Amino acid sequence: MPALIGSRVPRLEDEALLRGRGRFVDDVPVSGVLHAAFVRSPHPHALIRKVSIDVAAALPGVHAVLTLDDLQPVLAQRRMNRRS
């Protein structure tokens, strides 16, 4: 096997991507798959006292609205810390 470090390696996918014909995982249709969206507070270190899930749950296509309390059984700790 030739050394690749410092060598030019032709990328086979570039032409399709540059011409708008690239295929990504999100482009592959899979039936029955749901998508998730996460909403964070726009206020850093704010204490969220209440979340009204009724409005979100009533929107068309919404299958579930989960809060931190719903996720508690599978979390290692109560706070959801962001790691950078």
Z-matrix of the N, CA and C atoms (Angstrom, degrees):
N
C 1 1.461
C 2 1.538 1 108.47
N 3 1.318 2 117.16 1 126.61
C 4 1.475 3 119.63 2 179.84
C 5 1.528 4 110.75 3 -71.67
N 6 1.327 5 115.48 4 153.14
C 7 1.462 6 120.92 5 178.11
C 8 1.529 7 109.71 6 -67.94
N 9 1.324 8 117.50 7 132.28
C 10 1.461 9 121.60 8 -179.73
C 11 1.527 10 112.34 9 -98.84
N 12 1.333 11 116.91 10 -19.07
C 13 1.459 12 119.67 11 -176.65
C 14 1.523 13 108.70 12 -66.32
N 15 1.316 14 115.79 13 122.76
C 16 1.448 15 121.97 14 179.97
C 17 1.518 16 114.22 15 82.69
N 18 1.327 17 116.95 16 -3.60
C 19 1.471 18 120.55 17 -179.11
C 20 1.521 19 110.20 18 -92.82
N 21 1.311 20 115.20 19 151.95
C 22 1.463 21 120.03 20 173.81
C 23 1.522 22 107.79 21 -80.02
N 24 1.320 23 115.31 22 128.45
C 25 1.460 24 120.39 23 178.91
C 26 1.528 25 107.04 24 -119.73
N 27 1.325 26 118.25 25 116.68
C 28 1.461 27 119.26 26 -179.68
C 29 1.529 28 110.91 27 -65.19
N 30 1.313 29 114.87 28 132.94
C 31 1.467 30 120.32 29 178.43
C 32 1.521 31 107.78 30 -93.43
N 33 1.306 32 115.18 31 123.48
C 34 1.458 33 120.38 32 -175.28
C 35 1.525 34 112.94 33 -76.89
N 36 1.340 35 117.07 34 -24.19
C 37 1.464 36 119.96 35 -174.21
C 38 1.531 37 113.85 36 -87.54
N 39 1.322 38 118.62 37 -10.93
C 40 1.461 39 120.61 38 -172.77
C 41 1.522 40 114.48 39 -59.33
N 42 1.304 41 118.45 40 -44.92
C 43 1.464 42 119.78 41 -175.97
C 44 1.531 43 111.22 42 -60.90
N 45 1.325 44 117.19 43 -45.42
C 46 1.469 45 119.95 44 179.46
C 47 1.524 46 110.95 45 -63.44
N 48 1.326 47 117.82 46 -40.93
C 49 1.468 48 120.71 47 -179.92
C 50 1.520 49 111.07 48 -66.24
N 51 1.316 50 117.68 49 -43.05
C 52 1.459 51 121.09 50 -178.83
C 53 1.527 52 112.45 51 -67.70
N 54 1.300 53 117.54 52 -26.41
C 55 1.463 54 121.64 53 -179.84
C 56 1.525 55 113.06 54 -95.51
N 57 1.340 56 116.35 55 6.84
C 58 1.464 57 120.05 56 177.93
C 59 1.511 58 113.64 57 75.87
N 60 1.321 59 116.96 58 20.08
C 61 1.461 60 120.35 59 -179.67
C 62 1.528 61 111.41 60 -113.94
N 63 1.323 62 116.45 61 17.59
C 64 1.462 63 120.47 62 179.10
C 65 1.519 64 110.68 63 -70.72
N 66 1.307 65 115.76 64 154.63
C 67 1.463 66 120.24 65 178.98
C 68 1.522 67 107.62 66 -122.30
N 69 1.310 68 114.96 67 128.08
C 70 1.449 69 121.73 68 -177.90
C 71 1.528 70 109.01 69 -116.23
N 72 1.316 71 116.53 70 163.76
C 73 1.469 72 120.65 71 -179.45
C 74 1.525 73 110.95 72 -55.70
N 75 1.333 74 117.02 73 -38.31
C 76 1.462 75 120.68 74 -179.40
C 77 1.526 76 112.16 75 -67.94
N 78 1.332 77 117.99 76 -16.90
C 79 1.464 78 121.71 77 179.50
C 80 1.524 79 112.51 78 -83.01
N 81 1.313 80 118.05 79 -12.12
C 82 1.461 81 121.67 80 -177.34
C 83 1.529 82 108.76 81 -85.57
N 84 1.340 83 117.25 82 115.22
C 85 1.469 84 118.80 83 -178.26
C 86 1.534 85 111.11 84 -74.06
N 87 1.329 86 115.27 85 130.65
C 88 1.460 87 122.16 86 176.19
C 89 1.515 88 106.52 87 -131.44
N 90 1.319 89 116.74 88 121.97
C 91 1.462 90 119.52 89 -176.78
C 92 1.524 91 111.20 90 -72.63
N 93 1.313 92 115.32 91 145.26
C 94 1.457 93 121.51 92 176.03
C 95 1.514 94 115.60 93 80.01
N 96 1.333 95 117.52 94 7.47
C 97 1.459 96 120.55 95 -178.64
C 98 1.524 97 109.44 96 -87.70
N 99 1.316 98 116.42 97 135.20
C 100 1.459 99 121.76 98 176.72
C 101 1.531 100 109.00 99 -102.51
N 102 1.316 101 116.70 100 156.76
C 103 1.457 102 122.50 101 177.70
C 104 1.522 103 108.44 102 -111.23
N 105 1.312 104 116.32 103 151.79
C 106 1.468 105 121.42 104 179.57
C 107 1.521 106 109.80 105 -115.49
N 108 1.311 107 115.33 106 145.98
C 109 1.459 108 121.64 107 174.06
C 110 1.523 109 107.68 108 -131.58
N 111 1.317 110 116.20 109 137.36
C 112 1.458 111 121.16 110 -179.82
C 113 1.512 112 108.92 111 -114.44
N 114 1.313 113 116.68 112 132.93
C 115 1.461 114 121.83 113 179.73
C 116 1.519 115 107.77 114 -112.72
N 117 1.313 116 114.89 115 125.22
C 118 1.461 117 120.64 116 179.09
C 119 1.522 118 109.06 117 -110.46
N 120 1.297 119 115.36 118 154.03
C 121 1.458 120 120.23 119 177.58
C 122 1.522 121 109.77 120 -66.80
N 123 1.339 122 117.89 121 137.56
C 124 1.461 123 119.85 122 175.81
C 125 1.536 124 111.94 123 -76.96
N 126 1.333 125 116.81 124 -2.41
C 127 1.461 126 121.59 125 -177.34
C 128 1.530 127 109.48 126 -110.60
N 129 1.333 128 118.12 127 110.11
C 130 1.460 129 120.26 128 -179.15
C 131 1.530 130 111.83 129 -60.15
N 132 1.287 131 116.00 130 137.73
C 133 1.469 132 123.76 131 176.65
C 134 1.526 133 113.10 132 61.55
N 135 1.312 134 117.25 133 18.94
C 136 1.463 135 120.08 134 178.95
C 137 1.527 136 109.56 135 -75.21
N 138 1.297 137 115.62 136 147.24
C 139 1.456 138 120.91 137 175.47
C 140 1.526 139 107.25 138 -93.23
N 141 1.314 140 115.98 139 115.94
C 142 1.464 141 120.48 140 178.71
C 143 1.512 142 107.31 141 -86.80
N 144 1.308 143 116.30 142 116.57
C 145 1.466 144 120.50 143 -175.81
C 146 1.517 145 113.14 144 -90.83
N 147 1.340 146 116.58 145 -28.79
C 148 1.454 147 118.77 146 -176.92
C 149 1.520 148 109.10 147 -154.36
N 150 1.312 149 115.59 148 143.05
C 151 1.454 150 122.00 149 174.96
C 152 1.517 151 107.13 150 -124.91
N 153 1.335 152 116.71 151 121.40
C 154 1.467 153 120.95 152 177.81
C 155 1.524 154 108.01 153 -91.35
N 156 1.312 155 115.94 154 104.76
C 157 1.458 156 119.48 155 -176.11
C 158 1.520 157 113.27 156 -91.00
N 159 1.319 158 117.87 157 -9.78
C 160 1.466 159 121.01 158 -175.60
C 161 1.528 160 112.82 159 -60.21
N 162 1.324 161 117.84 160 -43.71
C 163 1.465 162 121.06 161 -178.24
C 164 1.525 163 110.34 162 -65.44
N 165 1.331 164 116.55 163 -46.05
C 166 1.467 165 120.29 164 179.65
C 167 1.524 166 111.11 165 -64.40
N 168 1.303 167 116.99 166 -42.16
C 169 1.465 168 120.81 167 -178.75
C 170 1.528 169 112.00 168 -65.88
N 171 1.325 170 117.40 169 -25.75
C 172 1.463 171 121.37 170 -178.64
C 173 1.529 172 112.87 171 -82.45
N 174 1.325 173 118.54 172 -10.66
C 175 1.467 174 121.00 173 -179.22
C 176 1.521 175 110.95 174 -68.27
N 177 1.334 176 117.38 175 145.07
C 178 1.459 177 119.59 176 179.28
C 179 1.532 178 111.70 177 -63.17
N 180 1.303 179 116.43 178 136.64
C 181 1.451 180 122.03 179 178.23
C 182 1.512 181 114.99 180 87.96
N 183 1.330 182 117.86 181 -8.92
C 184 1.465 183 120.79 182 179.28
C 185 1.524 184 108.56 183 -81.01
N 186 1.329 185 115.99 184 124.33
C 187 1.460 186 120.69 185 -178.95
C 188 1.516 187 112.41 186 -99.80
N 189 1.331 188 116.97 187 -26.13
C 190 1.463 189 120.37 188 -179.54
C 191 1.514 190 109.64 189 -160.83
N 192 1.318 191 116.09 190 148.87
C 193 1.455 192 123.11 191 172.45
C 194 1.520 193 105.51 192 -127.39
N 195 1.323 194 115.90 193 116.61
C 196 1.457 195 120.79 194 -176.51
C 197 1.521 196 110.54 195 -112.58
N 198 1.307 197 115.76 196 142.29
C 199 1.463 198 121.73 197 175.48
C 200 1.525 199 108.31 198 -114.76
N 201 1.319 200 116.07 199 176.99
C 202 1.458 201 120.56 200 178.52
C 203 1.527 202 110.82 201 -57.46
N 204 1.315 203 117.13 202 -38.22
C 205 1.467 204 120.09 203 179.00
C 206 1.527 205 111.49 204 -61.37
N 207 1.326 206 117.53 205 -35.46
C 208 1.464 207 120.91 206 178.61
C 209 1.530 208 111.52 207 -68.97
N 210 1.326 209 117.08 208 -30.64
C 211 1.458 210 121.87 209 -177.32
C 212 1.525 211 113.29 210 -88.82
N 213 1.308 212 117.35 211 -9.37
C 214 1.462 213 122.58 212 -175.13
C 215 1.532 214 113.69 213 -49.49
N 216 1.338 215 120.29 214 -43.25
C 217 1.464 216 119.48 215 -177.38
C 218 1.532 217 114.15 216 -62.48
N 219 1.313 218 118.96 217 -21.58
C 220 1.468 219 120.10 218 -177.38
C 221 1.529 220 113.06 219 -109.89
N 222 1.324 221 117.50 220 4.38
C 223 1.462 222 120.78 221 179.35
C 224 1.525 223 111.18 222 -93.68
N 225 1.326 224 116.45 223 142.87
C 226 1.453 225 121.27 224 176.96
C 227 1.529 226 111.11 225 -74.14
N 228 1.325 227 116.58 226 -28.92
C 229 1.461 228 121.45 227 178.11
C 230 1.516 229 108.90 228 -143.38
N 231 1.299 230 117.10 229 161.16
C 232 1.470 231 121.99 230 -174.91
C 233 1.529 232 112.59 231 -67.06
N 234 1.330 233 117.10 232 -43.70
C 235 1.465 234 120.05 233 -177.43
C 236 1.512 235 110.42 234 -80.77
N 237 1.317 236 115.72 235 143.80
C 238 1.469 237 120.71 236 175.50
C 239 1.519 238 107.19 237 -99.84
N 240 1.315 239 116.62 238 95.18
C 241 1.457 240 121.77 239 -178.20
C 242 1.510 241 110.92 240 -85.86
N 243 1.311 242 115.19 241 139.53
C 244 1.466 243 120.86 242 176.70
C 245 1.519 244 108.25 243 -91.59
N 246 1.305 245 114.80 244 130.51
C 247 1.465 246 119.38 245 177.08
C 248 1.523 247 108.50 246 -106.90
N 249 1.325 248 116.03 247 134.06
C 250 1.474 249 118.79 248 178.71
C 251 1.497 250 111.04 249 -106.03
